[in-house]
């Protein structure tokens, strides 16, 4: 594994010509001077790193360039996750309005169009202008316009993209940087597009498979609530006039109805507050460290979650390795894209192994979430120098596995949900009519 380490050491030197270009552009006039640049020739950067213990840290530091800051952070034993210029205006990350977020499909279309224009020989500035004008997503169009301005002022494309981490993921930024340094930007953009298209296709498969069960479940909840709020009280009034004791199931139903009508508003407020709080904390590391392992242990759905994470890991890592991104840096970035901290931990162990001169795939065998077949295929790819091709095959295999699993789940869940809905509603109806049947028996 000496090759990845060698590539990592050379990465900053390849980026020096771009740094010179920035410097020359900055001398042309005041307009090209960044708001984060001080009089000593350094700029103020904001960064996010992962320390040796695996914890994320946020900080701010002065440096002559983004590459210099990244080199300094790595020298201190920290792994940079994102770096952007501090300041206002173009240096500020765009705030996306609600309902107008940038989706994976938007990035896939943009990257595909961008690659086509660059490979056709269209100048970079002209390509960015066309993308900003023709992109349907208004938030993405606004970002692309600001990226074009940043590049026009002398910055590199990758550094301009890095200023908007909520729009352009680290995977895209680093593949673009590798393409710029190696002179194959069009190929990198094409690979980015293929990666996003595969990711969007995978999400669409899972979403379409889960839509019907979720809709049926919501209908079942609404039906039960409607019966408890509107129908059961009518029967309860009638039962009270009978003066006879109610059967156990009927009494339980009446009690639930009374409690729901009494505490319904409070429960609704608590549900909304809980949903808002969960939306804010679900991405925190301490929460994910508890929730993600549980997800993998859920019957049936746990295996599906693991397959999705492995497919995403193999596809993203293979794409980055093929684009020339150093393996150590690629592992750090891909670890943040798997969607599960258990898989991310396995990749961090691989990163530590490579950094210490060990094997890339050896640590994977110690993680139960990674099937032995995956570790063995990656080991073969590592030994033969075809790691990217082997990762692509792993991704394709698990994409097919995800599709087969979701199809099987759909065919299994649909009858179960319908049966469950019928049993609940039917049970409530029987419970409501039990006192009436008792009265008929007494009359007879």
Secondary structure by P-SEA (a helix, b strand, c coil): caaaaaaaaaccccaaaaaaaaaaaaaccccccccccccccbbbbbbbbbcccbbbbbbccccccaaaaaaaaaaacccccbbbbbcccccccccccccccccaaaaaaaaaaaaaaaaacccaaaaaaaaaaccccaaaaaaaaaaaaaaaacccaaaaaacccccccaaaaaaaaaaaaaccaaaaaaaaaaaaaaaaaaaaaaaaaaaaaaaaaaaaaaaaaaaacccaaaaaaaaaaacccccaaaaaaaaaaaaaaaaaaaaaaaaaaaaaaaaaccccaaaaaccaaaaaacaaaaaaaaaaaaaaaaaaaaaaaaacccaaaaaaaaaaccccaaaaaaaaaaaaaaaacccccccccccccccaaaaaaaaaaaaacaaaaaaaaaaaaaaaaaaaaaaaaaaaaaaaaaaaaaaaaaaaaaaaaaaaaaaaaaac
